[in-house]
Amino acid sequence: MKKNVKTTEELTKSPLRPALTPEARENQMIALAENLAEEQLRNGTASSQVICEYLKRGSTKHSLELAKLKEENALLRAKTESLESAQRIEELYSKAIDAMRDYAGFAAMNMEVMEE
């Protein structure tokens, strides 16, 4: 029994469901471009730009650059979390100092009442 597998040509000609967000639309366009590039590479009709793009994507340098970008993103997230944590700690210290001032004032008022 033969499987019903669509070719790239059939996939690109089939109507796509309208995208709900600009990001989804962009992803649809990227998928179509990838399908077209794949078809051109298979048929031997790809332009030199398409060939160079996929050669770059397959290089070790490209994979190292991607890894570096991921690490830089992780570092930025960690710095952001650290700054947010420092702000929360500063707020807690401020509240603690205010509470101690209020307590000191309350204790001083009690001492005055006891002396009378």
C-alpha positions in Angstrom: 0.0 0.0 0.0 1.5 3.3 -1.1 1.6 6.2 1.4 0.0 9.4 0.3 3.0 11.8 0.6 2.8 15.4 -0.8 5.6 16.7 -2.8 7.1 20.1 -2.2 5.3 21.5 -5.2 2.0 20.3 -3.9 2.7 21.7 -0.4 3.5 25.2 -1.8 0.4 25.2 -4.0 -2.0 24.1 -1.3 -3.9 26.9 0.4 -2.5 27.8 3.8 -4.7 28.7 6.8 -4.5 32.4 7.4 -2.0 33.3 10.1 -3.4 34.7 13.3 -0.4 36.8 14.2 2.4 38.6 12.3 4.9 36.1 13.8 2.9 33.2 12.5 2.7 34.8 9.0 6.4 35.3 9.1 6.9 31.6 10.0 4.7 30.6 7.1 6.7 32.7 4.7 9.9 31.3 6.0 8.6 27.7 5.6 7.6 28.5 2.0 11.0 29.9 1.2 12.7 26.9 2.8 10.6 24.6 0.7 11.4 26.5 -2.5 15.1 26.5 -1.7 15.0 22.8 -1.1 13.3 22.2 -4.4 15.8 24.4 -6.2 18.7 22.6 -4.6 17.2 19.2 -5.5 16.6 20.3 -9.1 20.0 21.9 -9.5 18.4 25.3 -10.3 19.4 27.0 -7.0 21.1 30.4 -7.3 24.6 30.9 -5.9 23.1 32.9 -3.0 20.9 30.0 -2.0 23.8 27.6 -2.2 26.1 29.9 -0.2 23.4 30.4 2.5 23.0 26.6 3.1 26.8 26.1 3.0 27.1 28.8 5.7 24.4 27.2 7.8 26.2 23.8 7.7 29.6 25.2 8.8 31.2 24.8 12.1 31.6 28.6 12.4 27.8 29.1 12.1 27.0 26.5 14.8 29.6 28.2 17.1 28.1 31.6 16.5 24.6 30.2 17.3 25.9 28.7 20.5 27.6 32.0 21.4 24.3 33.9 20.9 22.4 31.4 23.1 25.0 31.8 25.9 24.9 35.6 25.5 21.1 35.5 25.8 21.3 33.3 28.9 23.8 35.8 30.4 21.5 38.7 29.7 18.6 36.9 31.3 20.7 36.1 34.4 21.8 39.8 34.7 18.2 40.9 34.4 17.1 38.5 37.1 20.0 39.7 39.3 18.9 43.3 38.9 15.3 42.5 39.7 16.4 40.5 42.8 18.6 43.4 44.0 15.6 45.7 43.6 13.4 43.4 45.7 16.1 43.1 48.4 16.4 46.9 48.5 12.6 47.2 48.9 12.8 44.7 51.8 15.6 46.5 53.5 13.6 49.8 53.1 10.5 48.2 54.7 12.6 46.7 57.5 14.2 50.0 58.3 10.8 51.7 58.3 9.4 49.0 60.6 12.4 49.5 62.9 11.8 53.3 63.0 8.1 52.8 63.7 9.0 50.3 66.5 11.6 52.7 67.9 9.0 55.5 67.9 6.4 53.2 69.5 8.9 52.0 72.2 9.9 55.6 73.0 6.2 56.5 73.4 5.8 53.5 75.8 8.8 54.6 77.8 7.3 58.1 78.2 4.0 56.7 79.3 5.8 54.4 81.8 7.7 57.3 83.3 4.6 59.3 84.0 
